[in-house]
Amino acid sequence: MATRKKAKKQATSEFSLTGKRIGITVAQWHTDITELLLEGAIDILHKGGINDKDIVIIPSPGSFELPLTAQWLVTSAEVDAVLCLGCIIKGETPHFDYISQAVANGIMNVGLAHNIPVIFGVLTTNTVQQAKERSGGKHGNKGAEAAMAALELLVITK
């Protein structure tokens, strides 16, 4: 099996993934953050050989609904992988914990049930500043990292 460094190189240069269809579902809460995640993801998909015509994007009302919208993409859009992009910021109540856990489990379950990559690209941060740092700031762009994970998995299964 390729090392992580080699797999990243393969996903963006040695293999063309042209023709693979990627679904992206984007939460509509904290759109100032999720739109940056989306931009980062699309940039990496393009570098991996994915054309705009092969990227299907549907909005999700919030992060809690991402597993369902991911399932819709898998079952009706004939995609090879799905990116789930969202942002959950901790508040003063346990709501954050319930939503984060449900979203993580739901996304994982969709991928396992359908045997395709369904990638968790949801920020779970304590503050808005932390979210900004992870959507193109000093900690990179987690949307781009989610796209890279999908490409790496598509290379492995090629």
SULPEDA-V69614 format. One record per pair of residues at least 4 apart in sequence whose C-alpha atoms are under 6 Angstrom apart, sorted by sequence separation. I is the first residue (numbers start at 1). GAP is how many residues later the second one is. If there is no record, write none. Layout:
BEGIN
[[I | GAP] [I | GAP]]
END
This chain:
BEGIN
[[2 | 4] [9 | 4] [10 | 4] [31 | 4] [46 | 4] [66 | 4] [72 | 4] [73 | 4] [74 | 4] [96 | 4] [102 | 4] [109 | 4] [111 | 4] [133 | 4] [136 | 4] [2 | 5] [10 | 5] [45 | 5] [74 | 5] [111 | 5] [132 | 5] [133 | 5] [134 | 5] [136 | 5] [60 | 6] [90 | 6] [111 | 6] [133 | 6] [134 | 6] [135 | 6] [111 | 7] [134 | 7] [135 | 7] [134 | 8] [121 | 22] [63 | 23] [121 | 25] [18 | 31] [17 | 32] [18 | 32] [23 | 32] [25 | 32] [28 | 32] [16 | 33] [21 | 33] [22 | 33] [23 | 33] [24 | 33] [25 | 33] [26 | 33] [27 | 33] [28 | 33] [29 | 33] [21 | 34] [23 | 34] [25 | 34] [26 | 34] [27 | 34] [28 | 34] [12 | 35] [27 | 35] [81 | 35] [83 | 35] [84 | 35] [87 | 35] [88 | 35] [89 | 35] [12 | 36] [27 | 36] [81 | 36] [82 | 36] [83 | 36] [84 | 36] [85 | 36] [86 | 36] [87 | 36] [88 | 36] [89 | 36] [90 | 36] [11 | 37] [81 | 37] [84 | 37] [85 | 37] [89 | 37] [89 | 38] [64 | 39] [67 | 39] [67 | 40] [34 | 52] [23 | 56] [22 | 57] [21 | 58] [22 | 58] [24 | 58] [21 | 59] [22 | 59] [23 | 59] [24 | 59] [25 | 59] [26 | 59] [27 | 59] [22 | 60] [26 | 60] [37 | 98] [36 | 99] [44 | 100] [41 | 102] [40 | 103] [41 | 103] [40 | 104] [38 | 105] [37 | 106] [41 | 106] [11 | 140] [11 | 141]]
END
